[in-house]
Amino acid sequence: MRSRSILLVAQLSPPAGMSAARRTAGLTKYLARLGHEVTVLTSQTSGDGDIAGAARVLRTPDLMATRLNWRRRHYEALNEGKGKAYADGASRVASIVVPDLALVGWIPFALPAALRHARRHRPDCVITTSPPESAHLVGMALKRQGIPWIADLRDGWGYETTHPDWPLSLQHRLDRALESATVRGADQVTTVTEPITDDIRARYGVAADTVPNGFDPDERVRARPDQIGLDPSTHTVVHTGRMAVASRDPRPLIEALRLLTERRPADDAPIEAVFAGPLTEEESGLIESSRGMARAVGTLEREDTLRLQSAAGTLVLLTGRGRRSEATAKLYEYLAAGRPILVLGDESAAAEIVRATGSGEAVPANDPTAIAAGLERLMAAPRDSDANGRVERYSYETIAGQMAAHVERLAA
């Protein structure tokens, strides 16, 4: 495979701690290890500094990072945590600008930067990743100059979208037109889960391919419970990351712990849920009122989060809104941690991945009785000894190879 020059357009990138930034990091690092020259075009809202593997990083202004963003405190709480409560729900202004606020906040800076880079360096391929969906306008512009374009969808656009409903039918039609122009105009469409891929193929008849999110094998860590503040005599159920921002509800899990605690013999090991990550005020109140069955440890540094995952008795993944396409970035961290995983959402893409890798099981998201039974089974059963080998397909080392094959086909 030849060395290729790739422009990766992603609003979020390291050092931002949000899940979208991890896909940027993983693809950049491992595409570079395959010998490709990767330029990352990103937003100053992610921070500054180099990105591992990137030949160059172009950080453009973004109104989200300025005082014009009246929800800046909310964004900082999502990105950094540090004891701040974040607000549930989307901005009302997000229901005005089609397809998203980045169209006016970031694209006016990102698009000229991409065109300048194309004139000076002429990349062999441009990869635009969404959300925000307006990032794909950069790919459209560069394709007009003859540069092959991969449109990478991390969420569904018209399918199981996380965007608030459009109040006007005109907005809805414009949004669908932009989606159509993107998936039909790109030389290759990639998505992160099979349900999104199936939807794109069915609605638009294009050759979409699943290139999933994953984990960085260089970040694998191991820790004993006592090294990360857990009681070795307690079975700890760990959840990391945000919940309400994607309508993930921890109440059925806490009720399941109550049911499980009540029916277990008194001399059995106690069970405790530990939540790491930013919380809403409602979530904080729920955890504080759990009578010792759950506690919050706040937002941890990334390495400590990974160590906590590796020391857990069971890792729990919440899904929201009954979305089949959901397989959040932390799922892949959980796979790398090598601990049993319980997915709350038995029809989700995450559930299919966990079943296929033998890494745990899935139960209905809102059924405390089923959740309690699932926890009992995972606590009693030995883990599948072949699971570690099956999760390697979700290493970014493997995933970058998939993306590189698309780049080579288009560039050639």
DAQUIDA-V191951 format. One record per residue. N is the residue number from 1. RES is the residue in three letters. NEAR is the number of other C-alpha atoms within 12 Angstrom. Layout:
# DAQUIDA-V191951
N,RES,NEAR  N,RES,NEAR
This chain:
# DAQUIDA-V191951
1,MET,16  2,ARG,17  3,SER,22  4,ARG,33  5,SER,34  6,ILE,44  7,LEU,46  8,LEU,52  9,VAL,53  10,ALA,52  11,GLN,50  12,LEU,41  13,SER,40  14,PRO,38  15,PRO,28  16,ALA,33  17,GLY,36  18,MET,33  19,SER,35  20,ALA,35  21,ALA,34  22,ARG,35  23,ARG,49  24,THR,48  25,ALA,42  26,GLY,41  27,LEU,49  28,THR,45  29,LYS,38  30,TYR,34  31,LEU,42  32,ALA,33  33,ARG,24  34,LEU,28  35,GLY,22  36,HIS,33  37,GLU,34  38,VAL,41  39,THR,42  40,VAL,47  41,LEU,47  42,THR,47  43,SER,39  44,GLN,30  45,THR,33  46,SER,37  47,GLY,29  48,ASP,20  49,GLY,19  50,ASP,23  51,ILE,34  52,ALA,28  53,GLY,26  54,ALA,33  55,ALA,26  56,ARG,24  57,VAL,36  58,LEU,34  59,ARG,34  60,THR,31  61,PRO,28  62,ASP,30  63,LEU,26  64,MET,30  65,ALA,28  66,THR,19  67,ARG,12  68,LEU,13  69,ASN,21  70,TRP,16  71,ARG,24  72,ARG,22  73,ARG,22  74,HIS,26  75,TYR,29  76,GLU,29  77,ALA,29  78,LEU,34  79,ASN,36  80,GLU,30  81,GLY,30  82,LYS,21  83,GLY,22  84,LYS,22  85,ALA,30  86,TYR,31  87,ALA,28  88,ASP,25  89,GLY,21  90,ALA,23  91,SER,22  92,ARG,17  93,VAL,22  94,ALA,25  95,SER,23  96,ILE,26  97,VAL,28  98,VAL,32  99,PRO,39  100,ASP,35  101,LEU,29  102,ALA,38  103,LEU,28  104,VAL,26  105,GLY,29  106,TRP,36  107,ILE,36  108,PRO,23  109,PHE,27  110,ALA,38  111,LEU,37  112,PRO,21  113,ALA,30  114,ALA,43  115,LEU,30  116,ARG,20  117,HIS,28  118,ALA,30  119,ARG,15  120,ARG,10  121,HIS,23  122,ARG,25  123,PRO,35  124,ASP,35  125,CYS,42  126,VAL,53  127,ILE,46  128,THR,49  129,THR,45  130,SER,39  131,PRO,34  132,PRO,40  133,GLU,43  134,SER,38  135,ALA,45  136,HIS,45  137,LEU,42  138,VAL,47  139,GLY,45  140,MET,34  141,ALA,30  142,LEU,36  143,LYS,31  144,ARG,18  145,GLN,20  146,GLY,21  147,ILE,32  148,PRO,37  149,TRP,42  150,ILE,48  151,ALA,52  152,ASP,47  153,LEU,46  154,ARG,42  155,ASP,40  156,GLY,34  157,TRP,39  158,GLY,30  159,TYR,26  160,GLU,24  161,THR,30  162,THR,30  163,HIS,32  164,PRO,25  165,ASP,24  166,TRP,25  167,PRO,17  168,LEU,15  169,SER,14  170,LEU,15  171,GLN,21  172,HIS,23  173,ARG,17  174,LEU,20  175,ASP,29  176,ARG,25  177,ALA,20  178,LEU,26  179,GLU,36  180,SER,25  181,ALA,24  182,THR,40  183,VAL,41  184,ARG,26  185,GLY,27  186,ALA,38  187,ASP,34  188,GLN,38  189,VAL,45  190,THR,42  191,THR,40  192,VAL,40  193,THR,36  194,GLU,30  195,PRO,33  196,ILE,37  197,THR,35  198,ASP,26  199,ASP,30  200,ILE,36  201,ARG,24  202,ALA,15  203,ARG,20  204,TYR,23  205,GLY,15  206,VAL,24  207,ALA,25  208,ALA,33  209,ASP,31  210,THR,32  211,VAL,36  212,PRO,43  213,ASN,47  214,GLY,41  215,PHE,39  216,ASP,37  217,PRO,25  218,ASP,18  219,GLU,24  220,ARG,25  221,VAL,24  222,ARG,23  223,ALA,25  224,ARG,22  225,PRO,24  226,ASP,18  227,GLN,16  228,ILE,25  229,GLY,19  230,LEU,28  231,ASP,23  232,PRO,20  233,SER,17  234,THR,25  235,HIS,32  236,THR,38  237,VAL,44  238,VAL,47  239,HIS,48  240,THR,41  241,GLY,46  242,ARG,40  243,MET,36  244,ALA,29  245,VAL,30  246,ALA,29  247,SER,24  248,ARG,33  249,ASP,33  250,PRO,42  251,ARG,31  252,PRO,28  253,LEU,46  254,ILE,40  255,GLU,29  256,ALA,35  257,LEU,37  258,ARG,26  259,LEU,23  260,LEU,31  261,THR,27  262,GLU,16  263,ARG,18  264,ARG,17  265,PRO,11  266,ALA,11  267,ASP,11  268,ASP,16  269,ALA,18  270,PRO,27  271,ILE,39  272,GLU,36  273,ALA,40  274,VAL,42  275,PHE,39  276,ALA,39  277,GLY,40  278,PRO,38  279,LEU,41  280,THR,32  281,GLU,18  282,GLU,20  283,GLU,33  284,SER,29  285,GLY,18  286,LEU,25  287,ILE,30  288,GLU,21  289,SER,17  290,SER,25  291,ARG,17  292,GLY,19  293,MET,32  294,ALA,34  295,ARG,29  296,ALA,31  297,VAL,30  298,GLY,30  299,THR,32  300,LEU,26  301,GLU,22  302,ARG,29  303,GLU,21  304,ASP,27  305,THR,35  306,LEU,39  307,ARG,33  308,LEU,43  309,GLN,45  310,SER,37  311,ALA,35  312,ALA,44  313,GLY,42  314,THR,41  315,LEU,48  316,VAL,51  317,LEU,48  318,LEU,46  319,THR,43  320,GLY,34  321,ARG,25  322,GLY,27  323,ARG,31  324,ARG,31  325,SER,38  326,GLU,43  327,ALA,43  328,THR,42  329,ALA,37  330,LYS,42  331,LEU,45  332,TYR,41  333,GLU,43  334,TYR,48  335,LEU,47  336,ALA,39  337,ALA,37  338,GLY,39  339,ARG,41  340,PRO,45  341,ILE,47  342,LEU,46  343,VAL,46  344,LEU,48  345,GLY,37  346,ASP,34  347,GLU,27  348,SER,35  349,ALA,35  350,ALA,45  351,ALA,37  352,GLU,29  353,ILE,40  354,VAL,40  355,ARG,26  356,ALA,23  357,THR,31  358,GLY,28  359,SER,39  360,GLY,44  361,GLU,40  362,ALA,39  363,VAL,37  364,PRO,30  365,ALA,37  366,ASN,28  367,ASP,25  368,PRO,25  369,THR,24  370,ALA,28  371,ILE,38  372,ALA,35  373,ALA,26  374,GLY,34  375,LEU,40  376,GLU,30  377,ARG,22  378,LEU,30  379,MET,30  380,ALA,15  381,ALA,16  382,PRO,17  383,ARG,22  384,ASP,23  385,SER,17  386,ASP,15  387,ALA,27  388,ASN,25  389,GLY,18  390,ARG,21  391,VAL,37  392,GLU,24  393,ARG,28  394,TYR,39  395,SER,34  396,TYR,39  397,GLU,31  398,THR,28  399,ILE,35  400,ALA,35  401,GLY,29  402,GLN,28  403,MET,42  404,ALA,39  405,ALA,26  406,HIS,35  407,VAL,38  408,GLU,27  409,ARG,20  410,LEU,26  411,ALA,26  412,ALA,16
